[in-house]
Amino acid sequence: MSKITRRGFTLAAVAGMALTAACGNGVNSTGAQKIDARVDQTLNYLYNNYPGSVDLADKSAGMLVMPVVTEAGFGFGAGYGRGALQIDGVTVDYYSATSGSVGFQIGASQSAHVLFFMTEAALNDFRRSSGWAAGADVKYAVIDQGQNLAADTNTLTAPVYAVIFGQAGLHVGATLEGVKYTRIIP
């Protein structure tokens, strides 16, 4: 019968933690493939259900697609999601979206959103920043009660348009105020 020593237990624990850490190191990781698959599904859903978004995408310099952003709050709130930046239909970078809030709130929800960068300058500002926060320069292309995308692409003047859709859950409000986007390596 073998006897487990503290030294043996410690070595086994350290080895187990190292193996666990190695699983998420990006070498042979499928993180990017999962994000890409979710981005493709999200864009298919958006284009099929809101045809006006196709024109918005065609006129944009690039788009950040966040397939699933989960938010939850009970007094304090937080949100997180991962997505991809596409230029001309090709993924060029991966990003996370994080948010935090304080106030009267309770509930949880999930939604998808796409940021359409309508100018090269807006796209370049986003890509150069170490952590870009959605603010006053974001205009919302709202989905109306008839499930149509309310954005007149002939008169677009904002540098960034956001479309939030696929909302599920019981967390009231759909805004990107306070969401911070950071480049990641999946």
C-alpha positions as CSV (number, residue, x, y, z in Angstrom):
1,M,0.0,0.0,0.0
2,S,1.5,3.4,-1.0
3,K,1.5,6.3,1.3
4,I,0.7,9.8,0.0
5,T,3.1,12.4,1.4
6,R,2.6,16.1,1.5
7,R,5.5,16.5,-1.0
8,G,3.8,14.0,-3.4
9,F,0.5,15.7,-3.0
10,T,2.0,19.2,-3.6
11,L,3.8,18.0,-6.7
12,A,0.7,16.3,-8.1
13,A,-1.3,19.5,-7.4
14,V,1.3,21.7,-9.1
15,A,1.4,19.3,-12.1
16,G,-2.4,19.4,-12.3
17,M,-2.5,23.2,-12.3
18,A,0.1,23.4,-15.0
19,L,-1.8,20.9,-17.2
20,T,-5.0,22.9,-16.6
21,A,-3.3,26.2,-17.4
22,A,-1.8,24.7,-20.6
23,C,-5.3,23.8,-21.8
24,G,-6.1,27.5,-22.4
25,N,-2.7,28.7,-23.7
26,G,-3.9,29.0,-27.3
27,V,-1.6,26.3,-28.7
28,N,-4.0,24.1,-30.8
29,S,-6.9,25.9,-29.1
30,T,-10.3,26.0,-30.8
31,G,-11.2,29.3,-29.2
32,A,-10.9,31.3,-32.4
33,Q,-12.8,28.6,-34.4
34,K,-15.7,28.8,-31.8
35,I,-15.8,32.6,-32.0
36,D,-15.7,32.5,-35.8
37,A,-18.5,29.9,-36.0
38,R,-20.7,32.0,-33.6
39,V,-19.9,35.2,-35.6
40,D,-21.0,33.5,-38.8
41,Q,-24.2,32.3,-37.2
42,T,-24.9,35.7,-35.8
43,L,-24.4,37.5,-39.1
44,N,-26.6,35.0,-40.9
45,Y,-29.3,35.6,-38.3
46,L,-28.9,39.4,-38.6
47,Y,-29.0,39.4,-42.4
48,N,-31.9,37.0,-42.7
49,N,-34.1,38.7,-40.0
50,Y,-33.2,42.3,-40.6
51,P,-32.4,42.7,-44.3
52,G,-31.6,46.5,-43.8
53,S,-28.5,45.4,-42.0
54,V,-26.9,44.1,-45.2
55,D,-26.8,47.6,-46.7
56,L,-25.3,48.9,-43.4
57,A,-22.6,46.2,-43.6
58,D,-21.9,46.9,-47.2
59,K,-21.3,50.6,-46.5
60,S,-19.2,50.0,-43.3
61,A,-15.4,50.1,-43.2
62,G,-15.5,47.2,-40.7
63,M,-17.8,45.6,-38.1
64,L,-17.3,44.2,-34.6
65,V,-19.6,41.2,-34.1
66,M,-20.4,40.2,-30.5
67,P,-22.5,37.0,-30.8
68,V,-23.4,36.5,-27.2
69,V,-23.0,39.1,-24.4
70,T,-24.3,37.9,-21.0
71,E,-25.2,40.4,-18.4
72,A,-26.4,39.9,-14.8
73,G,-27.1,42.2,-11.9
74,F,-28.4,42.4,-8.4
75,G,-27.5,45.9,-7.2
76,F,-24.1,45.5,-8.9
77,G,-24.1,44.3,-12.5
78,A,-21.5,42.8,-14.9
79,G,-21.4,41.7,-18.5
80,Y,-19.0,39.8,-20.7
81,G,-18.8,38.4,-24.2
82,R,-16.3,37.6,-27.0
83,G,-16.4,38.4,-30.7
84,A,-14.5,39.3,-33.8
85,L,-13.6,42.3,-35.8
86,Q,-14.2,41.8,-39.6
87,I,-13.0,43.9,-42.4
88,D,-14.4,43.1,-45.9
89,G,-15.9,39.9,-44.4
90,V,-12.6,38.6,-43.0
91,T,-11.8,38.3,-39.3
92,V,-8.7,40.4,-38.4
93,D,-8.9,40.5,-34.6
94,Y,-10.8,39.1,-31.6
95,Y,-12.2,41.2,-28.8
96,S,-13.9,40.9,-25.5
97,A,-16.7,43.1,-24.3
98,T,-16.9,43.8,-20.5
99,S,-19.1,46.1,-18.5
100,G,-20.0,46.9,-15.0
101,S,-22.7,48.9,-13.3
102,V,-24.1,49.9,-10.0
103,G,-27.7,50.9,-9.2
104,F,-31.2,49.5,-8.9
105,Q,-31.1,46.4,-11.0
106,I,-31.9,42.8,-10.9
107,G,-31.9,40.1,-13.6
108,A,-29.9,38.5,-16.3
109,S,-30.0,38.6,-20.0
110,Q,-28.1,37.7,-23.2
111,S,-28.0,39.6,-26.4
112,A,-25.9,40.0,-29.6
113,H,-24.7,43.2,-31.1
114,V,-22.8,44.5,-34.0
115,L,-20.8,47.7,-34.2
116,F,-20.7,49.1,-37.7
117,F,-17.7,51.4,-38.2
118,M,-18.9,53.7,-41.0
119,T,-15.6,55.6,-41.5
120,E,-12.0,54.5,-41.8
121,A,-11.1,57.0,-39.0
122,A,-13.6,55.4,-36.6
123,L,-12.3,51.9,-37.4
124,N,-8.6,53.0,-37.0
125,D,-9.4,54.8,-33.7
126,F,-11.0,51.5,-32.5
127,R,-8.1,49.3,-33.6
128,R,-5.4,51.6,-32.2
129,S,-6.9,51.9,-28.7
130,S,-5.8,49.7,-25.9
131,G,-9.4,49.5,-24.6
132,W,-12.2,51.3,-26.5
133,A,-15.4,52.3,-24.6
134,A,-18.6,52.8,-26.4
135,G,-19.8,56.3,-25.8
136,A,-21.5,59.3,-27.4
137,D,-20.0,58.6,-30.8
138,V,-22.2,55.4,-31.1
139,K,-25.6,55.8,-32.7
140,Y,-28.2,53.0,-32.3
141,A,-29.9,51.6,-35.3
142,V,-33.0,50.5,-33.5
143,I,-35.1,47.4,-34.3
144,D,-38.7,48.6,-34.3
145,Q,-41.9,46.8,-33.2
146,G,-42.4,45.4,-36.7
147,Q,-38.9,43.8,-36.4
148,N,-37.4,46.2,-39.0
149,L,-34.1,47.8,-38.7
150,A,-34.6,51.6,-38.4
151,A,-31.5,53.0,-40.1
152,D,-31.6,55.0,-43.2
153,T,-28.3,54.1,-44.9
154,N,-28.6,57.1,-47.3
155,T,-28.3,59.6,-44.5
156,L,-25.9,57.9,-42.1
157,T,-23.8,60.5,-40.4
158,A,-22.5,58.8,-37.2
159,P,-19.0,57.2,-37.3
160,V,-20.3,54.1,-35.5
161,Y,-23.7,52.4,-35.5
162,A,-24.7,49.7,-33.1
163,V,-27.4,47.1,-33.7
164,I,-28.5,45.2,-30.6
165,F,-30.7,42.1,-31.2
166,G,-31.6,38.6,-30.1
167,Q,-32.3,39.8,-26.5
168,A,-33.4,37.1,-24.1
169,G,-33.8,37.3,-20.4
170,L,-35.2,39.6,-17.8
171,H,-32.7,42.5,-17.6
172,V,-34.2,45.8,-18.6
173,G,-32.5,48.1,-21.1
174,A,-30.3,47.7,-24.1
175,T,-27.4,50.0,-24.3
176,L,-23.7,49.8,-24.9
177,E,-22.8,52.7,-22.6
178,G,-19.9,51.7,-20.4
179,V,-19.0,48.6,-22.4
180,K,-15.2,48.3,-22.9
181,Y,-13.8,46.4,-25.8
182,T,-10.3,44.9,-25.5
183,R,-8.3,42.9,-28.1
184,I,-7.8,39.3,-27.0
185,I,-6.0,36.2,-28.2
186,P,-8.6,33.3,-28.0
